[in-house]
Amino acid sequence: MKKLFLFIVLVALFAQVRVLRAQDESCKGYIGLTVGPAFMTGELKDFFNTGVEFSVNFGYLFIPHVGIQSSIFGTSFPVKENSSTTLGLTGLLVGPLFSTATTTGKIEFDFRPAIGFASGSATMNEQSTTTKSTTLALGLGGSLRWNCWRRISLSANLDYYYGKPKDDSAQKVEMDLSSFGISVGINYRFGISKK
């Protein structure tokens, strides 16, 4: 995992050097919604079917190519033997934002490493609960944003979430609910100015 993380960071930094931002207009930030399928990658993956992930994302560039981002996210995976029972993560992540764009500014790529906290969430018989304890959560994501209108962009996203919350039993068993997801989203762009 550490080698993969280092490789992705190096690729993103290399891309920062090679790709120029739009010359006519710049955008300072965005806020958006994403949703898509998710695949559990943790120790419990054999017990769950393909699930769903969603997130509310915020990004703001302080200087060209570099800023800060945050994400409120959630995942949910149905149990194979009982699809009405689901298990997942909900949490908040914060981290740096590295962004590049094509020379026309129509396509932007974001790299989003993040750290935060999460809780386990479960739904049984249509009743939802969350674990009382929170756990360290890590996120690693990339987005390709298409600025189809001045204020609106569409995005395709890849996200990896890592978290091992403890259940509420006396034994406090850790549940590896790490996952990888592919999602699409819509974003509102703000802070647009002429260069």
Buried (B, 14 or more C-beta within 10 A) or exposed (E): EEEEEEEBBEEBEEBBEEBEBBEEBBBBBBBBBBBBEBBBBBEBBEEBEEBBBBBBBBBBBEEBBEBBBBBBBBBBBBBEEEEEBBBBBBBBBBBEBBBBBBEEBEBBBBBBBBEBBBBBBBBEEEEEEBBEEBBEBBBBBBBBBBBEEEEBBBBBBBBBBBBBBBBBEEEEEBBBBBBBBBBEBEBEBEEEEEE
